Amino acid sequence: MESYLEKIITEPLLRKLIIVLIGVIIISTIVKLTKNRLNKYVKEQSTWYRTRKVVNITGYLLIVIFILITYSDRLGGVTVTLGVAGAGIAFALQEIIVSIAGWIAVLSSDIYKTGDRVLLGGIKGDVIDVGILRTTIMEIGQWVDGDLYNGRIVRIANSFVFKEPVYNYSSDFPFLWDEIKIPIKYGSDYELARQIIYEVAEEVVGDYSNEAQVYWKVMVRKFLIEDASTQPMVTIIANDNWVEHTLRYVVDYKKRVLVKDLLYTKILERLDNSSNNVELASTTFQLVGMPPIEVKLRKKVHEES
């Protein structure tokens, strides 16, 4: 028994293997204890998610560094072999390598982060996890009208950040411009209709406009972009059927549907109480002429036999 233990201790490879196993166990234990400790102090869910990710990645890096240091005296002899094998592995696993590069790009830049609403790889939704190989998205839209969850979770390879545009709805400017159209009947008081629509917009989305203006000023300093107005705006055009009033406004990217419903509800209520000075229009058809019609009547005579 003693000779067997002595052989293990004196054998370099076995000794290093034991050291690596002990080191991995110690690092894993420290990582677990650190997460349990931080969990008592970090209460906000998104902050805890990012903290847990950082601790896990740090643990993996420490394990890799520890293994490299342990076997540092043997790395020189296998450099050529690893170089030849690495070329073949890189070709076979190029998609995985690009996905890992995409993961590094996402973590080290402001492409997107967990909680952002994005359009990535043709999928629109909220980012709920950023893994080493894939980004997990809670999808919105598709068979569900409006920006609402449909319940489907989609995992997209991180390599898509290099292959296709990434549309971020919430990164630097967490607001969207949206609009609604109100058809007003010809002969109505158009200016009164404009005033009613604008007053409702100020009441419903006024706070969003002021908050968005602060974000937009930061955007102007950060990017080469015009200093656009975030205040509600009502424009009018006339077509064959009605005078169309268009309300353009800024809204929180997650509240488009709710805000649009509230705007329509209040606008219709105000228009109904406008003493018929403003009437909503609907599609109408005017018959301007008919071609001549020739009608022949045949009289059937019944004879009694």
Backbone bond lengths (Angstrom), bond angles and torsions (degrees), N, CA, C in turn:
res aa  C-N    CA-C-N  psi(-1)  N-CA   C-N-CA  omega(-1)  CA-C   N-CA-C  phi
1 M - - - 1.475 - - 1.519 110.64 -
2 E 1.342 115.49 -43.48 1.464 119.85 -179.38 1.530 110.39 -65.98
3 S 1.342 116.79 -39.88 1.465 119.78 179.70 1.530 110.58 -64.47
4 Y 1.333 116.26 -35.95 1.472 120.27 179.16 1.519 110.80 -65.59
5 L 1.336 117.11 -43.11 1.457 121.27 178.11 1.524 111.13 -65.62
6 E 1.350 114.81 -40.24 1.461 118.38 178.50 1.522 111.04 -62.73
7 K 1.352 116.15 -36.62 1.462 120.19 179.49 1.523 110.98 -65.75
8 I 1.330 115.57 -39.46 1.467 119.79 179.39 1.520 110.57 -65.61
9 I 1.347 115.07 -41.64 1.464 119.82 -177.26 1.520 110.94 -69.11
10 T 1.333 116.36 -38.47 1.465 119.50 -176.47 1.527 112.61 -82.58
11 E 1.326 119.24 -20.39 1.467 121.90 178.59 1.523 109.40 -75.38
12 P 1.333 118.96 117.27 1.476 121.48 -174.52 1.533 113.90 -60.00
13 L 1.342 116.35 -45.59 1.475 118.67 -176.33 1.522 111.21 -64.76
14 L 1.350 116.99 -44.16 1.461 119.66 179.51 1.526 110.96 -65.61
15 R 1.312 116.07 -38.94 1.461 119.18 179.47 1.538 110.90 -63.71
16 K 1.314 116.20 -42.98 1.469 119.38 179.49 1.532 111.20 -66.88
17 L 1.353 115.38 -36.95 1.462 118.73 178.93 1.524 110.95 -63.26
18 I 1.339 116.12 -42.82 1.467 119.98 177.79 1.524 110.72 -62.97
19 I 1.338 116.30 -41.47 1.467 119.89 178.83 1.533 110.68 -61.83
20 V 1.348 115.98 -42.33 1.472 119.94 179.60 1.519 110.75 -62.77
21 L 1.349 117.59 -45.00 1.467 120.54 -179.72 1.522 111.04 -61.77
22 I 1.316 116.22 -43.37 1.471 119.69 179.07 1.527 110.24 -64.24
23 G 1.339 116.63 -42.06 1.463 120.35 179.71 1.511 112.58 -63.99
24 V 1.357 116.91 -41.35 1.472 120.82 178.81 1.527 110.50 -63.38
25 I 1.340 116.37 -41.78 1.464 119.78 179.31 1.525 110.88 -64.09
26 I 1.330 116.72 -42.29 1.469 120.05 -179.59 1.527 110.90 -65.12
27 I 1.338 117.07 -45.82 1.477 120.37 -179.89 1.529 110.73 -63.64
28 S 1.342 117.17 -43.33 1.469 120.47 179.22 1.527 111.10 -61.73
29 T 1.324 116.53 -39.70 1.464 120.30 178.51 1.528 111.20 -64.77
30 I 1.345 115.40 -42.75 1.469 119.56 179.42 1.536 110.33 -62.92
31 V 1.337 116.96 -42.18 1.470 121.18 178.58 1.524 110.74 -61.00
32 K 1.347 116.59 -45.39 1.460 120.34 -179.90 1.519 111.81 -63.74
33 L 1.319 117.24 -43.30 1.467 120.73 178.92 1.534 111.05 -65.63
34 T 1.339 116.22 -36.94 1.465 119.97 178.55 1.517 111.01 -64.00
35 K 1.339 117.24 -43.62 1.466 120.37 179.05 1.524 111.39 -64.78
36 N 1.305 116.78 -41.69 1.466 119.33 178.27 1.526 111.57 -63.54
37 R 1.335 115.37 -36.91 1.473 119.95 179.29 1.530 110.57 -68.77
38 L 1.332 116.55 -45.70 1.463 120.27 -177.91 1.530 111.82 -67.92
39 N 1.332 116.25 -29.05 1.466 120.12 -178.41 1.530 111.84 -62.13
40 K 1.337 116.67 -24.51 1.464 120.38 179.90 1.531 111.90 -76.65
41 Y 1.326 116.07 -22.53 1.467 119.90 -175.08 1.530 113.18 -106.05
42 V 1.325 117.38 -29.82 1.467 121.10 -178.79 1.527 108.05 -93.50
43 K 1.322 117.06 107.77 1.463 121.53 -175.46 1.525 112.45 -98.84
44 E 1.338 117.50 -32.00 1.469 120.78 -177.28 1.524 109.18 -71.49
45 Q 1.358 117.22 130.79 1.458 121.39 -168.84 1.525 112.88 -63.97
46 S 1.332 117.74 -46.01 1.455 120.08 -177.82 1.530 111.36 -65.16
47 T 1.341 116.52 -38.30 1.469 120.10 178.01 1.524 110.74 -66.01
48 W 1.339 116.32 -40.93 1.460 119.91 178.91 1.527 111.18 -65.26
49 Y 1.333 117.47 -36.76 1.463 121.23 178.11 1.531 110.02 -60.40
50 R 1.341 116.58 -49.00 1.464 120.53 -178.80 1.540 110.91 -66.34
51 T 1.337 116.41 -38.93 1.463 119.98 179.06 1.523 110.82 -62.74
52 R 1.326 116.33 -43.98 1.467 120.44 179.26 1.524 111.30 -62.11
53 K 1.337 116.03 -40.15 1.464 120.18 178.11 1.522 111.03 -62.28
54 V 1.324 116.50 -45.07 1.471 120.68 -178.42 1.524 110.42 -62.84
55 V 1.330 117.35 -43.11 1.467 121.10 -179.61 1.527 110.63 -63.98
56 N 1.340 117.08 -42.71 1.468 120.39 179.38 1.527 111.56 -62.95
57 I 1.336 116.02 -46.73 1.470 119.79 -179.49 1.527 110.73 -63.58
58 T 1.326 116.27 -40.22 1.468 119.73 177.59 1.527 111.08 -61.18
59 G 1.328 116.42 -40.71 1.459 120.49 177.95 1.522 112.16 -62.14
60 Y 1.349 117.14 -43.72 1.464 120.58 178.44 1.527 111.21 -62.18
61 L 1.326 116.70 -42.22 1.463 120.37 -179.81 1.526 111.07 -64.48
62 L 1.327 116.58 -40.81 1.465 119.91 178.88 1.525 111.12 -63.37
63 I 1.329 117.44 -38.46 1.470 120.65 178.73 1.527 110.41 -65.13
64 V 1.341 116.04 -45.07 1.471 119.35 179.49 1.522 110.70 -62.32
65 I 1.339 117.01 -45.16 1.463 120.80 179.95 1.529 110.99 -62.52
66 F 1.332 116.11 -40.61 1.472 120.24 179.84 1.525 110.63 -63.40
67 I 1.333 117.32 -42.10 1.469 120.15 179.61 1.525 110.77 -65.83
68 L 1.341 116.71 -41.66 1.458 119.99 179.01 1.524 111.67 -62.83
69 I 1.305 115.84 -41.57 1.477 119.39 179.10 1.535 110.72 -65.67
70 T 1.322 116.03 -40.28 1.466 119.92 -178.36 1.528 111.66 -63.85
71 Y 1.335 116.65 -41.06 1.461 120.65 -178.00 1.534 111.94 -102.59
72 S 1.312 118.11 22.63 1.465 121.34 -176.56 1.524 112.37 -61.26
73 D 1.342 117.88 -32.59 1.466 119.93 -177.54 1.519 112.40 -72.78
74 R 1.333 118.07 -12.59 1.455 121.27 -178.24 1.523 113.11 -109.40
75 L 1.308 117.84 -1.99 1.459 119.92 -177.38 1.522 112.53 -70.45
76 G 1.340 117.10 -32.25 1.456 119.59 -177.78 1.509 112.97 -62.07
77 G 1.315 118.04 -37.61 1.457 120.71 -177.14 1.507 114.47 -72.35
78 V 1.318 118.03 -19.03 1.463 119.77 -177.12 1.527 111.99 -109.97
79 T 1.320 117.17 11.39 1.463 120.04 -176.95 1.518 112.05 -62.75
80 V 1.353 115.99 -46.43 1.473 119.72 -178.41 1.521 110.57 -64.73
81 T 1.335 115.92 -43.79 1.462 119.68 179.73 1.512 111.60 -61.44
82 L 1.327 115.62 -43.98 1.462 119.56 178.90 1.527 111.43 -64.91
83 G 1.324 117.14 -34.84 1.461 119.98 179.01 1.510 112.20 -64.31
84 V 1.337 117.39 -45.70 1.469 120.91 179.17 1.523 110.86 -66.43
85 A 1.342 115.73 -45.61 1.466 119.01 179.82 1.517 111.21 -66.33
86 G 1.343 115.90 -35.53 1.461 119.35 -178.48 1.512 113.09 -63.14
87 A 1.339 117.06 -35.14 1.459 120.15 179.35 1.528 110.65 -62.65
88 G 1.344 115.77 -44.82 1.463 118.93 178.95 1.514 112.54 -67.73
89 I 1.329 115.81 -38.85 1.466 119.53 179.16 1.516 110.78 -65.92
90 A 1.342 116.22 -40.59 1.467 120.02 -179.72 1.520 111.40 -62.19
91 F 1.346 116.74 -38.26 1.467 119.72 179.16 1.524 111.00 -69.05
92 A 1.338 116.22 -41.63 1.466 119.78 -177.51 1.520 111.89 -71.71
93 L 1.317 116.76 -31.32 1.465 120.53 -175.29 1.527 111.78 -112.41
94 Q 1.331 116.78 32.66 1.456 119.46 -175.05 1.532 112.29 -63.05
95 E 1.340 117.74 -36.31 1.463 120.09 179.92 1.526 110.46 -65.65
96 I 1.336 115.83 -40.32 1.463 119.72 178.34 1.521 110.68 -66.49
97 I 1.333 115.90 -40.78 1.461 119.67 179.85 1.523 110.83 -63.98
98 V 1.335 116.76 -42.23 1.466 120.15 178.51 1.526 110.40 -65.07
99 S 1.346 117.05 -36.81 1.466 120.01 177.98 1.525 111.11 -64.80
100 I 1.336 116.58 -39.94 1.468 120.05 177.42 1.527 109.85 -65.16
101 A 1.349 116.20 -40.48 1.466 119.83 176.48 1.528 110.82 -62.90
102 G 1.339 116.22 -38.08 1.463 119.73 176.24 1.513 112.14 -64.60
103 W 1.325 116.60 -38.77 1.468 121.26 176.94 1.522 110.74 -61.46
104 I 1.344 116.56 -43.83 1.470 120.55 178.29 1.526 110.03 -63.64
105 A 1.343 116.12 -41.14 1.473 119.60 179.49 1.523 111.31 -63.55
106 V 1.333 117.15 -39.80 1.469 120.52 179.66 1.526 111.06 -65.65
107 L 1.339 116.37 -43.01 1.463 120.08 -177.88 1.519 112.47 -70.75
108 S 1.332 116.72 -30.80 1.464 120.23 -174.86 1.520 113.91 -96.72
109 S 1.326 117.87 3.11 1.466 120.90 -179.59 1.523 109.02 -139.09
110 D 1.326 115.55 -174.27 1.466 120.04 -178.92 1.528 111.65 -107.65
111 I 1.355 116.82 35.94 1.465 119.75 177.99 1.525 109.66 -61.01
112 Y 1.312 117.28 -53.63 1.457 123.38 171.03 1.518 107.98 -166.56
113 K 1.325 115.09 167.56 1.464 121.83 177.85 1.519 107.83 -145.80
114 T 1.319 116.52 172.07 1.456 119.22 178.95 1.530 110.07 -60.99
115 G 1.325 115.13 136.89 1.455 120.80 -177.71 1.509 113.30 98.66
116 D 1.339 118.19 -17.77 1.464 120.98 179.55 1.519 110.29 -75.87
117 R 1.328 115.39 150.19 1.467 120.82 172.56 1.521 108.16 -98.09
118 V 1.329 116.55 122.57 1.458 120.72 -172.96 1.530 110.40 -133.76
119 L 1.331 113.91 163.41 1.458 122.25 167.43 1.519 105.59 -119.04
120 L 1.332 116.55 108.23 1.456 122.45 -172.18 1.527 109.08 -133.82
121 G 1.313 116.35 124.58 1.458 119.87 179.53 1.512 113.00 60.82
122 G 1.328 116.94 31.22 1.461 120.91 -179.16 1.516 114.36 81.17
123 I 1.312 118.25 1.60 1.466 123.43 -179.32 1.524 108.55 -109.57
124 K 1.326 115.77 129.62 1.458 121.48 179.01 1.520 109.32 -109.98
125 G 1.343 115.90 132.16 1.457 119.25 179.09 1.520 111.49 172.49
126 D 1.331 115.79 -169.89 1.454 122.29 -178.96 1.524 109.99 -99.70
127 V 1.340 115.67 133.09 1.471 121.17 179.23 1.529 108.37 -73.02
128 I 1.332 116.58 121.68 1.464 120.52 -179.65 1.526 112.01 -111.64
129 D 1.339 117.02 -12.20 1.464 119.12 176.69 1.525 108.83 -163.81
130 V 1.339 115.43 141.03 1.467 121.73 175.70 1.527 107.22 -119.40
131 G 1.332 116.15 102.44 1.451 120.87 -179.77 1.515 111.40 -93.31
132 I 1.333 115.68 178.85 1.459 120.32 -178.87 1.524 111.15 -66.00
133 L 1.328 117.41 -38.20 1.462 121.31 -177.74 1.516 113.52 -106.14
134 R 1.339 117.68 -30.30 1.461 119.57 -173.66 1.524 111.70 -137.27
135 T 1.320 113.71 151.46 1.468 122.25 172.23 1.519 108.18 -103.18
136 T 1.320 116.87 131.38 1.462 121.93 -178.94 1.526 109.58 -100.02
137 I 1.335 115.95 129.54 1.462 122.60 -175.40 1.522 109.99 -124.92
138 M 1.329 116.28 133.70 1.458 121.39 169.23 1.523 106.89 -87.27
139 E 1.331 116.00 110.98 1.465 121.36 -169.19 1.528 112.09 -74.40
140 I 1.339 115.07 147.59 1.453 121.78 173.00 1.528 108.66 -124.27
141 G 1.346 115.59 160.41 1.454 119.83 176.90 1.514 112.49 83.26
142 Q 1.357 115.33 -138.42 1.457 124.34 -173.95 1.533 109.52 60.93
143 W 1.325 119.46 -114.67 1.466 121.05 -178.01 1.532 112.62 -80.14
144 V 1.343 117.71 -3.13 1.458 122.18 177.73 1.520 108.55 -104.78
145 D 1.329 117.42 122.42 1.459 121.13 178.94 1.525 110.04 -70.40
146 G 1.338 115.29 144.74 1.457 119.64 178.08 1.518 111.34 84.23
147 D 1.317 114.91 173.37 1.473 121.01 -178.42 1.521 110.45 -85.34
148 L 1.338 115.65 65.09 1.456 121.77 -178.75 1.520 109.58 -120.70
149 Y 1.335 116.20 149.25 1.460 120.52 178.55 1.527 110.20 -62.58
150 N 1.332 115.61 140.68 1.464 118.58 173.72 1.528 111.84 -103.80
151 G 1.352 116.94 -0.26 1.453 121.13 176.47 1.510 115.20 91.04
152 R 1.345 116.77 -3.05 1.469 119.90 -178.05 1.530 110.52 -94.77
153 I 1.330 116.84 130.63 1.464 122.79 177.45 1.527 108.16 -100.64
154 V 1.327 116.01 128.03 1.465 121.72 -176.02 1.530 108.90 -119.52
155 R 1.317 115.91 135.27 1.466 121.53 176.12 1.523 108.78 -111.66
156 I 1.328 115.44 123.54 1.458 121.91 -174.68 1.521 109.15 -118.94
157 A 1.331 117.02 136.09 1.464 121.39 179.40 1.527 109.92 -62.14
158 N 1.315 116.48 138.62 1.470 120.88 179.81 1.518 112.63 -65.19
159 S 1.326 117.44 -15.58 1.463 120.45 179.33 1.524 111.85 -63.93
160 F 1.328 117.95 -18.29 1.461 121.01 -178.83 1.525 112.43 -65.46
161 V 1.341 117.84 -19.99 1.467 118.69 179.55 1.518 111.18 -68.05
162 F 1.345 117.71 -19.00 1.460 121.62 176.98 1.526 112.36 -97.73
163 K 1.326 117.32 -17.03 1.457 120.79 -172.64 1.528 113.25 -99.77
164 E 1.334 118.06 -32.79 1.459 121.68 -174.60 1.527 109.88 -133.70
165 P 1.343 116.40 159.48 1.472 118.77 175.90 1.520 110.97 -63.69
166 V 1.314 115.92 145.51 1.465 122.38 176.16 1.525 107.58 -109.48
167 Y 1.322 116.62 114.95 1.457 121.64 179.58 1.528 108.76 -95.46
168 N 1.324 116.09 116.66 1.462 121.11 -179.15 1.525 108.64 -110.29
169 Y 1.332 116.61 121.14 1.456 122.24 -176.61 1.526 112.86 -90.50
170 S 1.328 117.80 -2.82 1.463 117.57 -169.25 1.521 114.62 -145.61
171 S 1.308 119.24 10.17 1.458 120.28 -173.21 1.526 112.26 -71.93
172 D 1.328 118.20 -80.33 1.462 121.60 -178.40 1.522 112.31 -87.42
173 F 1.327 116.99 -26.54 1.466 121.48 -176.89 1.525 108.28 -133.51
174 P 1.336 117.99 92.00 1.466 121.22 -173.93 1.529 113.73 -79.33
175 F 1.325 116.72 41.79 1.463 121.90 178.83 1.520 108.58 -136.94
176 L 1.332 114.89 159.29 1.454 121.42 176.40 1.523 109.49 -127.98
177 W 1.328 116.08 148.00 1.456 119.72 168.07 1.516 108.13 -86.23
178 D 1.305 115.40 131.73 1.461 121.27 178.90 1.518 108.31 -134.23
179 E 1.318 117.84 169.04 1.458 120.59 179.52 1.521 110.84 -151.56
180 I 1.314 115.38 154.23 1.460 122.62 172.93 1.521 108.00 -130.36
181 K 1.326 116.49 153.43 1.466 122.40 -177.37 1.523 109.21 -119.22
182 I 1.332 115.90 130.77 1.466 122.23 -179.95 1.534 108.73 -118.15
183 P 1.347 119.39 115.38 1.468 120.72 178.79 1.535 110.94 -82.96
184 I 1.322 116.76 122.85 1.461 122.69 -179.12 1.524 109.12 -110.54
185 K 1.322 115.61 135.78 1.466 121.67 -176.17 1.523 111.02 -68.84
186 Y 1.338 115.90 142.37 1.460 120.30 175.97 1.530 110.15 -59.89
187 G 1.335 115.57 139.51 1.455 120.96 -178.24 1.512 113.11 95.87
188 S 1.339 117.70 -6.94 1.463 120.83 178.14 1.531 110.34 -79.70
189 D 1.318 115.14 172.85 1.467 120.89 176.39 1.534 107.27 -84.71
190 Y 1.338 116.23 97.50 1.460 121.15 -172.95 1.528 112.21 -66.62
191 E 1.323 116.52 -38.80 1.459 119.01 -179.37 1.518 111.48 -68.57
192 L 1.331 116.83 -35.49 1.463 119.96 175.90 1.528 110.03 -64.66
193 A 1.336 116.27 -40.73 1.458 120.06 177.64 1.528 110.44 -62.13
194 R 1.337 116.58 -42.38 1.460 120.18 178.46 1.525 110.74 -62.11
195 Q 1.337 116.29 -42.17 1.463 120.85 -178.94 1.531 111.01 -64.60
196 I 1.331 116.77 -43.66 1.462 120.69 -179.89 1.531 110.56 -61.31
197 I 1.330 116.42 -46.38 1.466 120.95 -178.52 1.529 110.30 -63.32
198 Y 1.336 116.51 -41.93 1.466 119.92 -178.30 1.531 111.10 -67.34
199 E 1.341 116.85 -41.11 1.460 119.61 179.69 1.526 111.77 -63.77
200 V 1.332 116.67 -39.87 1.461 119.98 177.36 1.532 110.29 -64.66
201 A 1.326 116.67 -40.36 1.464 120.50 179.11 1.525 110.83 -62.47
202 E 1.327 117.21 -43.45 1.457 120.43 178.24 1.524 111.20 -61.70
203 E 1.316 115.85 -37.34 1.463 120.39 -179.23 1.525 112.19 -70.46
204 V 1.335 117.33 -39.49 1.463 121.34 -173.29 1.525 112.23 -88.30
205 V 1.334 117.21 -45.10 1.476 120.01 -172.65 1.524 112.61 -115.69
206 G 1.308 118.26 12.28 1.463 120.59 -179.52 1.517 112.91 -59.92
207 D 1.331 116.84 -41.86 1.466 120.26 179.60 1.527 111.31 -64.99
208 Y 1.347 116.41 -39.51 1.455 119.92 177.12 1.529 110.90 -61.22
209 S 1.318 116.29 -40.78 1.470 120.79 -178.40 1.521 110.79 -61.49
210 N 1.333 116.96 -45.26 1.463 120.61 -178.96 1.527 111.48 -67.00
211 E 1.331 115.97 -41.24 1.462 119.60 179.37 1.527 110.99 -67.77
212 A 1.336 116.00 -39.85 1.463 120.14 179.75 1.520 111.41 -65.19
213 Q 1.334 117.16 -31.74 1.461 120.57 179.97 1.530 111.23 -62.68
214 V 1.326 116.53 -36.65 1.467 120.92 178.01 1.532 109.82 -63.93
215 Y 1.333 116.81 -47.05 1.459 120.75 178.41 1.522 111.26 -62.99
216 W 1.334 116.15 -38.54 1.461 119.66 -176.74 1.530 111.39 -66.68
217 K 1.315 118.00 -35.53 1.467 121.03 177.76 1.526 110.53 -63.67
218 V 1.340 116.27 -35.57 1.463 119.77 175.01 1.527 110.38 -66.64
219 M 1.327 116.76 -38.70 1.462 121.32 177.77 1.521 111.22 -62.62
220 V 1.322 116.69 -40.26 1.463 120.93 -179.12 1.528 110.87 -63.70
221 R 1.338 116.57 -37.62 1.462 119.86 178.64 1.531 112.11 -74.17
222 K 1.338 116.22 -28.05 1.464 120.33 -176.11 1.521 112.51 -86.49
223 F 1.339 117.15 -37.52 1.457 121.67 -175.75 1.522 110.61 -121.82
224 L 1.326 115.64 163.67 1.454 121.41 175.18 1.528 107.62 -85.12
225 I 1.334 116.01 88.76 1.460 121.56 -173.82 1.521 108.91 -146.22
226 E 1.325 116.52 150.03 1.457 119.98 -176.92 1.530 111.07 -72.05
227 D 1.313 115.03 156.22 1.467 121.40 179.81 1.522 108.81 -85.52
228 A 1.330 116.02 80.50 1.466 121.88 -175.41 1.520 110.70 -76.50
229 S 1.328 115.26 156.26 1.464 121.02 178.02 1.524 110.23 -85.80
230 T 1.316 116.03 138.91 1.466 121.04 177.69 1.534 111.79 -104.73
231 Q 1.334 117.41 6.96 1.453 121.15 -179.95 1.532 110.67 -79.15
232 P 1.340 118.15 152.25 1.471 120.49 178.33 1.524 111.20 -60.22
233 M 1.319 115.98 147.49 1.459 121.56 -179.07 1.523 109.13 -140.04
234 V 1.348 116.41 134.12 1.458 122.39 179.55 1.521 108.50 -115.95
235 T 1.326 117.20 123.90 1.459 122.29 178.03 1.525 109.44 -121.04
236 I 1.355 115.49 157.73 1.473 121.37 -175.31 1.525 109.39 -127.44
237 I 1.330 115.99 135.58 1.457 121.97 168.21 1.528 107.99 -135.26
238 A 1.340 115.63 152.60 1.468 121.44 179.58 1.522 108.92 -110.77
239 N 1.325 116.31 133.34 1.460 120.41 175.36 1.525 109.67 -126.20
240 D 1.310 117.78 -167.35 1.468 120.98 -173.93 1.522 113.06 -67.39
241 N 1.325 118.20 -22.10 1.467 120.25 -171.51 1.524 113.87 -111.12
242 W 1.336 118.15 -31.63 1.458 119.99 -175.19 1.523 110.57 -162.36
243 V 1.327 114.76 176.91 1.459 121.96 173.16 1.525 106.59 -98.65
244 E 1.306 115.91 112.82 1.462 120.99 -172.67 1.524 110.69 -91.20
245 H 1.342 115.94 120.83 1.461 122.43 176.16 1.533 107.77 -100.31
246 T 1.320 116.66 122.56 1.465 121.98 -179.25 1.516 109.89 -111.14
247 L 1.327 115.81 122.83 1.463 121.77 176.84 1.524 108.59 -101.13
248 R 1.323 116.13 121.24 1.467 122.49 177.23 1.527 107.92 -111.38
249 Y 1.328 116.94 131.87 1.459 120.55 -172.64 1.524 109.93 -152.02
250 V 1.331 115.61 166.89 1.466 123.05 177.97 1.522 108.56 -104.92
251 V 1.340 115.74 139.52 1.453 120.24 -177.19 1.529 109.36 -145.14
252 D 1.321 115.78 152.79 1.463 121.44 173.75 1.531 109.11 -58.59
253 Y 1.339 116.41 135.32 1.471 120.60 -172.48 1.530 112.88 -62.15
254 K 1.325 118.60 -20.36 1.462 120.74 -179.59 1.526 113.22 -95.80
255 K 1.344 117.23 -1.97 1.468 119.55 -173.76 1.517 112.77 -122.63
256 R 1.333 117.48 23.23 1.463 120.72 -178.89 1.523 112.58 -57.46
257 V 1.321 116.65 -49.20 1.469 120.95 -174.84 1.528 110.57 -66.43
258 L 1.322 117.89 -45.97 1.461 121.14 -178.14 1.527 111.18 -63.96
259 V 1.332 116.56 -42.49 1.460 120.34 -179.00 1.523 110.63 -67.82
260 K 1.313 117.08 -41.01 1.466 119.86 179.51 1.529 110.59 -63.13
261 D 1.328 116.49 -41.36 1.467 119.92 177.17 1.523 111.10 -61.70
262 L 1.329 118.11 -42.84 1.462 122.17 -179.28 1.528 110.84 -66.84
263 L 1.318 117.80 -39.58 1.466 121.37 178.92 1.523 110.70 -62.78
264 Y 1.317 116.76 -49.57 1.469 120.05 -179.84 1.526 110.72 -60.97
265 T 1.318 116.82 -42.39 1.472 119.90 -178.27 1.525 111.37 -60.78
266 K 1.322 116.93 -47.91 1.471 120.54 -177.39 1.524 111.72 -71.70
267 I 1.331 117.02 -38.14 1.472 119.40 179.51 1.520 110.73 -64.70
268 L 1.321 117.71 -45.76 1.472 120.46 179.76 1.525 110.97 -63.64
269 E 1.328 117.00 -37.81 1.465 120.41 178.69 1.533 110.93 -64.23
270 R 1.340 116.72 -43.58 1.473 120.33 179.58 1.529 111.11 -67.22
271 L 1.319 117.35 -39.55 1.468 120.26 -179.47 1.526 111.15 -66.82
272 D 1.332 116.98 -36.58 1.468 120.31 177.96 1.523 111.47 -65.62
273 N 1.346 116.73 -26.68 1.470 120.95 -178.97 1.530 112.60 -97.57
274 S 1.315 117.25 17.74 1.470 120.69 -177.16 1.519 113.10 -90.78
275 S 1.331 118.56 16.97 1.488 123.75 177.40 1.521 111.49 57.51
276 N 1.323 116.30 40.23 1.464 123.01 177.00 1.528 113.74 62.40
277 N 1.338 117.83 11.81 1.465 119.53 174.62 1.520 111.39 -73.19
278 V 1.323 115.14 -24.13 1.461 120.78 177.29 1.521 107.96 -129.46
279 E 1.334 115.77 124.80 1.461 120.63 179.58 1.515 109.71 -124.04
280 L 1.331 114.56 138.77 1.451 119.76 175.24 1.521 109.96 -72.35
281 A 1.313 115.74 149.69 1.462 120.98 -178.54 1.523 109.90 -108.74
282 S 1.316 114.56 161.29 1.456 121.46 173.77 1.515 107.71 -137.85
283 T 1.299 116.28 167.13 1.457 119.97 -177.63 1.530 110.41 -62.68
284 T 1.336 116.58 128.80 1.470 121.90 -179.54 1.525 109.14 -124.77
285 F 1.334 114.77 153.05 1.458 121.21 177.19 1.524 107.84 -126.68
286 Q 1.336 117.18 133.12 1.459 122.01 -179.34 1.520 108.75 -113.97
287 L 1.332 115.56 123.52 1.458 121.31 178.87 1.524 108.14 -84.95
288 V 1.317 117.72 109.98 1.467 121.61 -173.61 1.521 112.75 -94.39
289 G 1.309 118.94 -14.21 1.461 119.86 179.12 1.511 111.58 178.30
290 M 1.351 115.77 158.55 1.454 120.58 178.51 1.520 108.92 -132.26
291 P 1.282 118.70 144.66 1.473 120.92 175.13 1.525 110.13 -69.42
292 P 1.330 117.61 155.32 1.481 119.70 178.56 1.525 110.72 -62.19
293 I 1.308 113.74 140.52 1.465 120.41 -178.06 1.520 108.59 -119.23
294 E 1.295 117.24 126.68 1.473 122.52 178.52 1.516 108.86 -104.18
295 V 1.319 115.30 124.28 1.459 121.06 -177.72 1.519 109.57 -114.67
296 K 1.288 119.01 124.29 1.469 123.60 176.47 1.516 109.32 -111.39
297 L 1.315 113.31 129.16 1.462 119.68 179.65 1.519 109.48 -107.90
298 R 1.263 116.72 131.72 1.464 121.67 177.87 1.517 108.68 -111.16
299 K 1.328 114.56 126.28 1.462 120.04 -179.66 1.512 108.64 -98.79
300 K 1.287 114.98 123.72 1.459 119.89 -179.33 1.515 109.85 -97.20
301 V 1.286 113.74 121.38 1.474 119.80 -177.79 1.514 108.76 -94.76
302 H 1.285 114.81 127.40 1.473 119.91 177.69 1.523 108.35 -103.26
303 E 1.267 115.72 118.11 1.460 119.45 178.33 1.525 108.77 -101.50
304 E 1.313 109.95 138.68 1.466 115.21 177.52 1.528 108.70 -92.21
305 S 1.218 113.37 131.21 1.459 117.55 179.89 1.519 109.78 -82.86
